[in-house]
Amino acid sequence: MQKLANNILCWCGNPEAGVVQQAKNIANHPWLVGNVCLMPDTHEGYGMPIGGVAALDNAICPNMVGVDIGCGMLAVKTNLTTEQVTVDLLKQVMGKIREQVPVGFNHHTTQQLSPVFADESWNTTNICLHEFQSARYQIGTLGGGNHFIEIQRDEDNNIWFMIHSGSRNLGKKVADFYNRKAKELCKFWKQNEIVNNDLAILPIGTNEARAYIDEMKICLQFAYENRMLMAQRIMDSFADVFPNFNNLNTINIHHNYAALEHHFGRDVWVHRKGATLAREGIIGIIPGSQGTCSYIVEGLGNEASLQSCSHGAGRKMSRMKAKQELTVEGEAKRMDDLGIVHSIRNVNDLDEAPSAYKDIDVVMDEQKDLVKILFKLSPMGVIKG
């Protein structure tokens, strides 16, 4: 960990210039408490760096949470071993998953059942209520971008699967609406600097803050249940191929959210944008790229990072740069040489190629004071959004 400037702590050995500037903007935020914390996977985002953590006093900032509210990870350890899962059987499972879990912009063609829709708090919201019917078709879908389903093996040859996904269009609609509200209010109060830096806030106690928090919580529940429904469909796919299939444990965590936590001797709103809770004893998930290892970790409760850690490897190339500089042949060969079943077929797949991401082992070394590694997982098959 290094101190970059006043109120900025950084676990990334070489943060890009845009990240440092965004961190300086947050360090000067009138509502900031303590330090801005940059995780080792940090890269430039919109207003707040991805892999950024910051606490605000009596204020919440929609843009410090981001547009995919509740985006996070799920991992399941199964009772299968690599001896049972041949390449042909793996491909059968992946084919069945694709039949049951829509990816990219695709949704289900029928409304899905989920306990999240029984929550009556939908009826007291603005955006979530408007999106309620659409959400019933979207739950249990992966989405696009860097979202993925991955089948993995641990160092004892046990089979796992992992999901990265969030709140789909619901979270984006909520984020965009309340970020506009925050900008309107801050302009009215002459808080032009934080508006210009895309860090506008909603003061706790205002109707707008209450409404955002209520809708954020629904998005968090939706994202959690979205991953759970996909996990059930994936387990059904395994069971179709392996009659003796069973799941042994499930981990399901968010890495885009704000929560009221006790730090600095008082309650503050901790914002984690692409960062995972690493409270002492908490089990977390830190994925690599689709061609590298992922990790199941246990938090060490480091207060300097506001008890946080990275949410992944982090990008080292923009999507456009990856498409310009990487080759389909090179990235596909890298995956083939590792024996990974993948879908890198054309230039549009290169924005999520392994070489577009940082070295996950460097990232893990940079945060060894934040988490300890429990399991190292290697990819066997990848389904990208």
C-alpha positions as CSV (number, residue, x, y, z in Angstrom):
1,M,0.0,0.0,0.0
2,Q,1.2,3.5,-0.8
3,K,0.0,7.0,0.0
4,L,-0.4,8.8,-3.3
5,A,-1.5,12.2,-1.9
6,N,-3.5,13.6,1.0
7,N,-6.4,11.3,1.7
8,I,-5.5,8.7,-1.0
9,L,-4.3,5.2,-0.1
10,C,-3.5,2.9,-3.0
11,W,-2.9,-0.8,-3.2
12,C,-2.2,-0.7,-6.9
13,G,1.5,-0.5,-7.8
14,N,1.1,1.5,-10.9
15,P,-2.3,3.3,-11.1
16,E,-3.1,5.1,-14.4
17,A,-3.2,8.9,-14.5
18,G,-6.9,9.0,-14.9
19,V,-7.4,7.0,-11.7
20,V,-5.2,9.3,-9.7
21,Q,-7.0,12.4,-11.0
22,Q,-10.4,10.8,-10.1
23,A,-9.1,9.9,-6.7
24,K,-7.9,13.5,-6.1
25,N,-11.4,14.7,-7.0
26,I,-12.9,12.4,-4.4
27,A,-10.2,13.4,-1.8
28,N,-11.4,17.0,-2.1
29,H,-15.1,16.0,-1.8
30,P,-16.8,18.0,0.9
31,W,-18.5,15.0,2.4
32,L,-15.5,12.6,2.4
33,V,-14.5,11.0,5.7
34,G,-11.1,9.4,5.9
35,N,-9.2,8.3,2.8
36,V,-10.0,7.3,-0.7
37,C,-8.9,3.7,-1.1
38,L,-7.8,2.3,-4.4
39,M,-7.7,-1.4,-4.7
40,P,-5.0,-3.2,-6.8
41,D,-7.4,-3.8,-9.7
42,T,-8.3,-0.1,-9.9
43,H,-8.9,1.5,-13.3
44,E,-10.6,4.6,-14.6
45,G,-14.4,4.7,-14.3
46,Y,-17.1,7.4,-14.5
47,G,-16.5,9.9,-11.7
48,M,-15.3,7.2,-9.3
49,P,-12.5,4.7,-10.3
50,I,-13.5,1.1,-10.6
51,G,-11.8,-0.5,-7.7
52,G,-12.5,2.5,-5.5
53,V,-13.8,2.8,-2.0
54,A,-14.8,5.9,-0.2
55,A,-16.9,6.8,2.9
56,L,-19.2,9.9,3.0
57,D,-20.7,11.5,6.0
58,N,-24.5,11.9,5.9
59,A,-24.5,11.7,2.1
60,I,-24.8,9.1,-0.6
61,C,-23.5,9.4,-4.1
62,P,-25.2,7.3,-6.9
63,N,-22.2,7.6,-9.2
64,M,-19.9,6.1,-6.5
65,V,-22.0,3.0,-6.7
66,G,-22.3,2.9,-10.4
67,V,-24.9,1.9,-13.0
68,D,-24.8,-1.9,-12.3
69,I,-26.1,-1.7,-8.7
70,G,-25.4,-5.0,-6.9
71,C,-23.1,-6.4,-9.6
72,G,-21.2,-9.2,-7.9
73,M,-20.0,-12.8,-7.8
74,L,-21.4,-16.2,-7.0
75,A,-19.3,-19.4,-6.7
76,V,-20.5,-22.9,-6.0
77,K,-18.3,-25.9,-5.1
78,T,-19.7,-29.2,-6.4
79,N,-19.2,-32.8,-5.6
80,L,-17.7,-33.5,-9.0
81,T,-14.0,-34.0,-9.7
82,T,-11.9,-33.5,-12.8
83,E,-11.8,-37.3,-13.3
84,Q,-15.5,-37.3,-14.0
85,V,-15.7,-34.2,-16.2
86,T,-14.2,-34.9,-19.6
87,V,-14.0,-32.3,-22.3
88,D,-17.0,-33.8,-24.1
89,L,-19.1,-33.8,-21.0
90,L,-18.0,-30.3,-20.1
91,K,-19.2,-29.1,-23.5
92,Q,-22.5,-30.9,-23.0
93,V,-23.0,-29.0,-19.7
94,M,-22.1,-25.7,-21.3
95,G,-24.5,-26.3,-24.1
96,K,-27.3,-26.9,-21.7
97,I,-26.4,-23.8,-19.7
98,R,-26.6,-21.7,-22.9
99,E,-30.1,-23.1,-23.5
100,Q,-31.3,-22.1,-20.0
101,V,-29.4,-18.8,-19.3
102,P,-29.8,-16.0,-21.8
103,V,-26.7,-13.9,-22.3
104,G,-25.9,-10.5,-23.8
105,F,-29.1,-8.4,-24.5
106,N,-31.3,-11.6,-24.5
107,H,-34.0,-12.0,-21.9
108,H,-36.4,-14.9,-21.0
109,T,-39.5,-15.2,-23.2
110,T,-41.7,-15.8,-20.2
111,Q,-41.9,-14.2,-16.8
112,Q,-39.6,-15.9,-14.2
113,L,-40.5,-16.8,-10.6
114,S,-38.3,-15.4,-7.8
115,P,-38.8,-14.5,-4.2
116,V,-37.6,-10.9,-4.9
117,F,-40.9,-10.1,-6.6
118,A,-42.9,-10.9,-3.5
119,D,-41.2,-7.9,-1.7
120,E,-43.9,-5.3,-1.4
121,S,-41.3,-2.5,-1.2
122,W,-41.4,-2.4,-5.1
123,N,-44.8,-0.7,-4.7
124,T,-43.4,2.3,-2.9
125,T,-40.7,3.0,-5.5
126,N,-40.5,5.1,-8.6
127,I,-38.1,3.5,-11.1
128,C,-38.3,-0.1,-9.8
129,L,-42.1,-0.1,-9.9
130,H,-42.0,1.1,-13.5
131,E,-39.5,-1.6,-14.4
132,F,-41.2,-4.4,-12.4
133,Q,-42.7,-6.3,-15.4
134,S,-39.5,-6.0,-17.4
135,A,-37.5,-7.3,-14.5
136,R,-39.5,-10.5,-14.4
137,Y,-38.2,-11.3,-17.8
138,Q,-34.6,-10.2,-17.0
139,I,-34.0,-12.1,-13.8
140,G,-31.9,-15.2,-14.4
141,T,-30.0,-13.7,-17.3
142,L,-26.3,-13.0,-17.5
143,G,-26.0,-9.7,-19.4
144,G,-23.0,-8.6,-21.5
145,G,-19.7,-6.9,-21.1
146,N,-17.4,-8.5,-18.6
147,H,-20.2,-10.8,-17.1
148,F,-19.5,-14.5,-17.4
149,I,-20.2,-18.0,-16.3
150,E,-17.1,-20.1,-15.7
151,I,-16.6,-23.8,-14.8
152,Q,-13.4,-24.3,-12.8
153,R,-11.3,-26.7,-10.9
154,D,-9.5,-26.2,-7.6
155,E,-6.0,-27.5,-6.7
156,D,-7.6,-30.7,-5.3
157,N,-9.4,-31.3,-8.6
158,N,-12.8,-30.4,-7.3
159,I,-15.2,-28.8,-9.8
160,W,-16.6,-25.3,-9.1
161,F,-18.6,-22.9,-11.2
162,M,-18.7,-19.1,-10.9
163,I,-21.0,-16.3,-12.1
164,H,-20.3,-12.6,-12.5
165,S,-23.5,-10.6,-13.1
166,G,-25.6,-7.8,-11.6
167,S,-29.0,-6.1,-11.6
168,R,-29.3,-5.8,-15.4
169,N,-31.3,-2.9,-16.8
170,L,-33.0,-2.3,-13.5
171,G,-29.9,-1.1,-11.8
172,K,-28.9,1.2,-14.7
173,K,-32.3,2.9,-14.7
174,V,-32.2,3.5,-11.0
175,A,-28.6,4.8,-11.1
176,D,-29.2,7.1,-14.1
177,F,-32.4,8.6,-12.6
178,Y,-30.9,9.4,-9.1
179,N,-27.6,10.6,-10.5
180,R,-29.6,13.2,-12.5
181,K,-31.5,14.1,-9.3
182,A,-28.2,14.5,-7.4
183,K,-26.8,16.8,-10.1
184,E,-29.9,18.9,-10.1
185,L,-29.8,19.3,-6.3
186,C,-26.1,20.0,-6.2
187,K,-26.4,22.6,-8.9
188,F,-29.1,24.3,-7.0
189,W,-26.9,24.4,-3.9
190,K,-24.0,25.7,-6.0
191,Q,-21.9,22.6,-5.5
192,N,-20.6,22.9,-9.0
193,E,-17.2,21.2,-8.5
194,I,-18.6,17.8,-7.4
195,V,-21.2,18.1,-10.2
196,N,-18.4,18.7,-12.8
197,N,-16.5,15.7,-11.4
198,D,-19.5,13.4,-11.6
199,L,-19.6,13.0,-7.9
200,A,-23.0,14.7,-7.0
201,I,-24.6,13.5,-3.8
202,L,-28.0,13.1,-2.1
203,P,-27.9,14.3,1.5
204,I,-29.2,11.7,4.0
205,G,-32.5,12.8,5.3
206,T,-33.8,14.2,2.0
207,N,-36.6,12.5,0.2
208,E,-34.3,11.9,-2.7
209,A,-31.7,10.1,-0.6
210,R,-34.4,7.9,1.0
211,A,-35.9,7.0,-2.3
212,Y,-32.5,6.1,-3.8
213,I,-31.6,4.0,-0.8
214,D,-34.9,2.1,-1.1
215,E,-34.5,1.5,-4.8
216,M,-30.8,0.6,-4.4
217,K,-31.8,-2.1,-1.8
218,I,-34.3,-3.6,-4.3
219,C,-31.6,-3.7,-7.0
220,L,-29.2,-5.4,-4.5
221,Q,-31.9,-8.0,-3.8
222,F,-32.6,-8.4,-7.5
223,A,-28.9,-8.9,-8.4
224,Y,-28.5,-11.4,-5.6
225,E,-31.5,-13.4,-6.7
226,N,-30.5,-13.0,-10.4
227,R,-27.3,-14.9,-9.6
228,M,-29.1,-17.5,-7.5
229,L,-31.6,-18.2,-10.3
230,M,-28.8,-18.6,-12.8
231,A,-27.0,-20.9,-10.4
232,Q,-30.0,-23.1,-10.1
233,R,-30.3,-23.4,-13.9
234,I,-26.6,-24.2,-14.0
235,M,-27.0,-26.9,-11.4
236,D,-29.9,-28.3,-13.4
237,S,-27.6,-28.4,-16.4
238,F,-25.0,-30.3,-14.5
239,A,-27.6,-32.7,-13.1
240,D,-28.8,-33.5,-16.6
241,V,-25.3,-34.7,-17.5
242,F,-24.2,-36.0,-14.1
243,P,-27.1,-37.8,-12.2
244,N,-25.1,-37.8,-9.0
245,F,-24.5,-34.1,-9.1
246,N,-24.7,-32.1,-5.9
247,N,-23.6,-28.6,-4.7
248,L,-21.6,-28.4,-1.5
249,N,-21.6,-24.7,-0.7
250,T,-22.6,-21.3,-2.3
251,I,-21.0,-17.9,-1.9
252,N,-22.9,-14.9,-3.2
253,I,-21.5,-11.3,-2.8
254,H,-21.9,-7.8,-4.2
255,H,-19.1,-5.5,-5.3
256,N,-21.1,-2.4,-6.4
257,Y,-23.1,-0.9,-3.5
258,A,-23.2,1.6,-0.7
259,A,-23.8,0.6,3.0
260,L,-24.0,2.3,6.3
261,E,-21.0,1.0,8.3
262,H,-19.2,2.0,11.5
263,H,-15.7,3.6,10.8
264,F,-13.8,6.5,12.4
265,G,-15.9,6.1,15.5
266,R,-19.2,6.9,13.7
267,D,-21.6,5.6,11.1
268,V,-20.7,6.6,7.5
269,W,-21.9,5.6,4.0
270,V,-19.2,3.4,2.5
271,H,-19.3,3.2,-1.3
272,R,-17.7,0.3,-3.0
273,K,-17.5,0.6,-6.8
274,G,-15.9,-2.6,-8.1
275,A,-14.6,-3.5,-4.6
276,T,-15.5,-6.4,-2.3
277,L,-16.2,-6.4,1.4
278,A,-13.2,-7.9,3.2
279,R,-14.3,-7.7,6.8
280,E,-12.6,-10.2,9.1
281,G,-13.9,-13.7,8.4
282,I,-16.0,-12.7,5.4
283,I,-15.6,-15.1,2.5
284,G,-15.2,-13.3,-0.9
285,I,-14.5,-14.0,-4.5
286,I,-11.8,-12.4,-6.7
287,P,-12.0,-13.6,-10.3
288,G,-9.2,-13.3,-12.8
289,S,-9.6,-13.0,-16.6
290,Q,-11.1,-15.9,-18.5
291,G,-7.6,-17.3,-19.2
292,T,-6.3,-17.0,-15.6
293,C,-7.0,-18.2,-12.1
294,S,-9.7,-16.9,-9.7
295,Y,-9.6,-16.9,-5.9
296,I,-11.9,-17.6,-3.0
297,V,-10.6,-15.5,-0.2
298,E,-11.2,-14.6,3.5
299,G,-11.2,-11.0,4.6
300,L,-8.6,-9.8,7.1
301,G,-10.6,-6.8,8.2
302,N,-7.9,-4.2,7.4
303,E,-9.4,-0.9,8.5
304,A,-7.1,1.1,6.3
305,S,-9.0,-0.1,3.2
306,L,-12.3,0.3,4.9
307,Q,-12.3,-3.5,5.2
308,S,-12.3,-3.9,1.4
309,C,-10.4,-5.7,-1.4
310,S,-10.4,-5.9,-5.1
311,H,-13.3,-7.3,-7.1
312,G,-11.2,-8.9,-9.8
313,A,-8.0,-8.5,-11.9
314,G,-9.0,-5.1,-13.4
315,R,-8.6,-3.9,-16.9
316,K,-5.2,-2.8,-18.3
317,M,-6.6,-2.0,-21.8
318,S,-9.7,-0.2,-22.8
319,R,-12.2,-2.2,-24.8
320,M,-11.2,-0.3,-28.0
321,K,-7.5,-0.7,-27.4
322,A,-7.9,-4.4,-26.8
323,K,-9.7,-4.7,-30.2
324,Q,-7.0,-2.7,-31.9
325,E,-3.9,-4.3,-30.4
326,L,-4.8,-7.9,-29.7
327,T,-5.4,-10.7,-32.2
328,V,-8.1,-13.3,-32.3
329,E,-5.5,-16.0,-33.2
330,G,-3.2,-15.0,-30.4
331,E,-5.9,-14.9,-27.7
332,A,-7.6,-18.1,-28.9
333,K,-4.3,-19.9,-28.9
334,R,-3.5,-18.8,-25.4
335,M,-6.9,-20.3,-24.2
336,D,-6.5,-23.4,-26.4
337,D,-3.0,-24.1,-25.0
338,L,-4.5,-24.0,-21.5
339,G,-7.2,-26.5,-22.5
340,I,-10.0,-24.0,-21.8
341,V,-13.3,-24.3,-23.7
342,H,-13.9,-20.7,-24.8
343,S,-15.7,-18.6,-27.4
344,I,-13.1,-16.2,-28.7
345,R,-14.1,-16.2,-32.4
346,N,-13.8,-12.7,-33.8
347,V,-12.5,-9.2,-33.0
348,N,-15.6,-8.3,-31.0
349,D,-14.6,-10.9,-28.4
350,L,-11.2,-9.3,-27.8
351,D,-12.4,-6.6,-25.4
352,E,-12.7,-9.5,-22.8
353,A,-9.6,-11.4,-23.8
354,P,-7.2,-12.4,-21.1
355,S,-4.5,-10.0,-22.3
356,A,-6.8,-7.0,-21.8
357,Y,-6.6,-7.6,-18.0
358,K,-4.0,-7.2,-15.3
359,D,-2.0,-10.1,-14.0
360,I,-4.2,-11.6,-11.3
361,D,-1.3,-12.9,-9.3
362,V,0.3,-9.4,-9.1
363,V,-3.1,-8.1,-8.0
364,M,-3.3,-10.8,-5.2
365,D,0.2,-10.1,-4.0
366,E,-0.6,-6.4,-3.7
367,Q,-3.5,-7.1,-1.4
368,K,-2.1,-9.8,0.9
369,D,-2.7,-7.5,3.8
370,L,-6.4,-7.4,2.9
371,V,-7.3,-11.0,2.3
372,K,-5.9,-14.5,2.6
373,I,-6.4,-17.1,-0.1
374,L,-8.6,-20.1,0.6
375,F,-8.9,-21.7,-2.9
376,K,-7.2,-21.1,-6.2
377,L,-9.5,-22.0,-9.1
378,S,-8.4,-22.6,-12.7
379,P,-10.8,-22.1,-15.7
380,M,-12.0,-25.1,-17.7
381,G,-14.9,-23.6,-19.7
382,V,-16.1,-20.0,-20.1
383,I,-19.4,-18.5,-21.3
384,K,-19.1,-14.8,-21.8
385,G,-21.9,-12.3,-22.0
